[in-house]
Amino acid sequence: MKTDEVFAAALKVLREGGVILYPTDTVWGLGCDATRPDAVARIFDIKRRPDSKSLVLLASDLDMVARYVKAVPGIAVDLVEVNDAPMTIIYPGVIAGDAPADGDASSDKGDKHLLAWNAVAADGTVGIRVPLHDFCKELVRKLGRPLVSTSANISGEPSPVSRSEIAPEIVEAVDYVVPAPLEKGATGKPSQIIKVGLDAQVEIIRK
């Protein structure tokens, strides 16, 4: 399948609120439009993961990040500019939608200008990475909004580095799987995680 056809197929699924399996700059991931609570809820269900846990998102660049957080601290800009390895930055002041009164996300299609409320941590922060992976970066750019990036595994099980390591039940639960040769690229190395504050505070969560 040609690259343009892969992008077209993946984007169609994402824009319709579906879930994809794709290689990231770390491991194979489950992805969906991060502005759609209904799609985010499906990912929690597929992973059998409590929805009280936040998710990592991918953005094509810092301009996209800035559309979904109230301010991008200067230290975050510096970190991204010098970064040469996968790095997730936890940002404060997320711009997200409100949870429905009944907490049911199954029919909530969200607002493309707001992050899904169930993709955000309880403290109002969110982890976002600008991927060092051409396919991921271009996919997010074409989507035009952040993409959920969580490992394609049942919660508590090992994260898959290759397509062959993904459990059949995960594959069967998604709407689209990125095919070869674009399946190559996941490094297997976890990203650094750095939490930043508006006043240049930096906390290293994972080196």
C-alpha positions in Angstrom: 0.0 0.0 0.0 1.3 3.4 -0.9 2.1 5.9 1.9 -0.7 8.3 0.7 -3.2 5.5 0.9 -2.1 4.6 4.4 -2.5 8.2 5.5 -5.9 8.4 3.9 -7.2 5.2 5.5 -5.8 6.1 9.0 -7.2 9.7 8.8 -10.6 8.5 7.7 -10.8 6.2 10.8 -9.5 8.9 13.2 -11.9 11.6 11.9 -14.8 9.2 12.4 -13.9 8.6 16.0 -12.1 5.3 15.4 -9.0 3.7 16.9 -5.8 2.8 15.1 -2.7 0.7 15.7 0.4 2.4 14.6 4.2 2.5 15.3 5.4 5.5 17.3 9.0 6.7 18.1 8.9 4.5 21.2 6.6 1.4 20.9 3.5 0.3 18.9 0.6 2.5 20.0 -3.1 2.7 20.2 -4.3 6.1 18.7 -7.4 8.2 18.4 -8.3 11.8 18.0 -7.5 13.3 21.4 -10.3 15.8 21.1 -13.0 13.0 21.1 -14.0 11.7 24.5 -15.9 8.8 22.8 -12.8 7.6 21.1 -10.6 8.0 24.2 -13.1 5.9 26.1 -12.7 3.1 23.6 -9.0 3.1 24.2 -9.4 2.7 27.9 -11.8 -0.1 27.3 -9.4 -1.9 24.8 -6.5 -1.6 27.3 -8.7 -2.5 30.3 -7.2 0.5 31.9 -8.9 2.7 34.6 -10.0 6.0 33.0 -8.6 7.8 36.0 -5.1 7.5 34.4 -4.1 10.2 31.9 -2.8 9.4 28.4 0.2 10.7 26.4 -0.6 12.7 23.3 1.4 13.4 20.2 1.5 16.9 18.6 3.1 17.8 15.2 4.9 20.8 16.7 4.8 23.3 19.5 2.3 25.5 17.6 -0.2 22.6 18.0 0.7 22.2 21.6 0.0 25.9 22.2 -3.6 25.5 20.9 -4.4 23.1 23.7 -2.6 24.5 26.7 -3.0 28.0 28.2 0.7 28.8 27.9 3.8 26.9 26.7 6.6 27.6 29.3 9.8 28.9 27.7 11.7 26.0 29.3 9.5 23.6 27.3 10.4 25.4 24.1 14.1 25.1 24.9 13.7 21.4 25.7 12.0 20.5 22.5 14.4 22.5 20.4 17.5 20.7 21.7 15.8 17.3 22.0 17.3 14.3 20.1 15.4 11.5 21.9 11.8 10.8 22.6 10.6 13.2 25.3 7.2 13.7 26.7 6.5 17.0 28.5 3.8 17.4 31.0 2.1 20.8 30.6 -0.1 22.7 33.0 -3.2 24.6 32.1 -4.9 22.3 29.7 -7.7 23.6 27.5 -10.2 20.7 27.7 -13.9 20.1 27.5 -16.1 19.4 30.5 -17.1 15.9 31.6 -20.8 15.2 31.3 -22.7 15.0 34.5 -23.1 11.3 34.2 -19.5 10.7 33.3 -20.5 8.8 30.2 -18.1 9.5 27.3 -19.5 6.9 24.8 -21.5 9.4 22.8 -19.4 12.5 23.4 -17.8 13.5 20.1 -16.1 16.5 21.7 -14.9 19.8 20.2 -11.8 19.8 18.0 -10.7 23.0 19.8 -10.7 21.3 23.2 -8.9 18.2 24.4 -11.1 15.4 25.5 -11.8 15.7 29.2 -10.9 12.0 29.8 -7.5 12.4 28.2 -6.4 14.8 30.9 -5.0 14.1 34.3 -7.0 14.9 37.4 -4.7 17.9 38.2 -5.4 19.5 34.8 -2.1 18.6 33.2 -1.4 16.5 30.1 1.7 14.8 28.7 2.5 15.7 25.1 5.3 14.6 22.8 6.5 16.0 19.5 7.5 12.7 17.9 10.9 12.0 16.3 9.2 9.8 13.7 8.3 11.1 10.3 5.2 9.0 9.9 3.7 10.0 13.3 4.5 13.6 12.9 2.9 13.8 9.4 -0.1 11.8 10.5 -0.7 14.3 13.4 -0.1 17.2 11.1 -2.7 16.0 8.6 -5.2 15.2 11.4 -4.8 18.8 12.6 -5.1 18.0 16.3 -3.3 15.9 18.9 -3.3 12.1 18.6 -3.5 9.8 21.6 -0.4 7.6 21.9 -0.6 4.9 24.5 1.1 1.5 24.3 -0.8 -1.2 22.4 -1.1 -3.6 25.3 -3.5 -4.7 28.0 -2.8 -2.6 31.0 0.1 -4.2 33.0 1.4 -6.3 30.2 4.7 -5.5 28.3 4.6 -2.8 25.7 5.0 -4.1 22.1 8.0 -3.0 20.1 7.0 -4.9 17.0 3.6 -5.7 15.3 4.1 -9.4 16.1 4.1 -8.7 19.9 0.6 -7.2 19.9 -2.0 -9.4 21.5 -4.7 -10.6 18.9 -7.5 -9.2 21.1 -5.9 -5.7 20.7 -5.6 -6.1 16.9 -9.2 -7.3 16.7 -10.5 -4.4 18.8 -9.2 -1.5 16.6 -10.5 -0.1 13.3 -7.3 0.1 11.3 -3.7 -1.2 11.6 -0.9 0.6 9.8 0.6 -1.9 7.4 4.1 -2.8 6.3 6.5 -1.2 5.4 5.3 1.7 7.6 5.1 -0.6 10.6 8.9 -0.2 11.0 10.1 2.6 13.2 9.3 1.9 16.9 12.5 2.1 18.9 11.4 0.2 22.0 12.9 2.9 24.1 10.5 4.7 26.5 10.4 8.4 26.3 11.8 10.8 28.9 9.1 12.4 30.9 9.6 15.9 32.2 7.0 18.0 34.0 7.3 21.8 33.5 5.7 24.7 35.3 4.8 28.2 34.2 7.6 29.6 36.3 10.4 27.5 34.7 10.1 24.7 37.2 11.3 21.4 35.9 10.7 18.0 37.4 12.3 14.9 35.8 9.7 12.1 36.1 11.6 9.5 34.0 15.1 9.9 32.5 
